[in-house]
């Protein structure tokens, strides 16, 4: 999840994040949501990715396409939080 410097960047960020579908082999499913809450603790945008296993998640972290997305994200984000879990 990210807080953005400017909430107006949320739609573009969603579009950019969704380009990983089909371009990052280790990513089996992706969801991106833009916050609708007015709560002051809310973040602006969330990325939920699914991976076959922990090895696939590790591959995702080093994937060149994913890294290129990170360059854009780092420009527009104020802060981020991460949760990684198995189900």
N, C-alpha and C positions, 0 to 999 in steps of 0.2 A: 504494500500500500504506500502511496505517496501523498504528500502535501505538495502542492504546486505553488510557485511564486505567483502565478497568475492563473486563476481558475479558468480563464478563457482558453488555456492550452489543453484542457481536458479532452476535448473531442479529437484534436490532432494527435494527442498522445495515445488515445484509444486506437485510432486508426493505425498508428505506427506499431504499437504492440501487437495488434492483430496480424500484421504482416509476417510474424514469426510462424503462423500456422502454415505448414507445408514447406517452410524454409529452414526449420530447425528440426532435424530428424528425431532427436531424442524427446521432443515435445509431442505427446500423444493427444492432448486436448488443451484448449485454452479458452478462458473466459476473461473478459475485461468489463468492469463496471464503473460507472461514474456516480459519485455520491449524490444522493438526493436529500440527505439529512441536513438540518439546520444546526445540529448539535455542535458546540464549539470544540469538542474532542474528535470530531469526525475527520477522516482523511478524504482527499479529493477523488482518488481513483484507486482501483484494486485490480491486480492481475492474479488470476488463479490458473496455474498450469498443472497438468498431470503428466507423470512420467512412469515408465514401466517399473523402475526400481531406483535405488540410490545411485547406482552406476550411471543410469541415464540422466539423473539430476546433475551429477558431476560433469557429464559430457555437455549438458546445457550451459553450465557455468563457463566453459571454455570455448563454446561454439562461436565462430567468427561472425555469423549473422547476428546472433544474440548480442555480442559485444558492440556491433555497429548500432544496434538499437539503444544500447546503454549510453552511447555518446549523446544522443538526442535527449534521453531521459535525464541525464545528469545536468543538462543545460536548463531544463524547465522545472526540476524538482527543488523543493525547499528541504524536505526531509523524507525518510522512508522507514518503514518497519517491515520485517520479514518473519514469516512463520513457515517452517518446512515440517511436514509430518507424513507419516505412513498411515494408510488405511487399508 
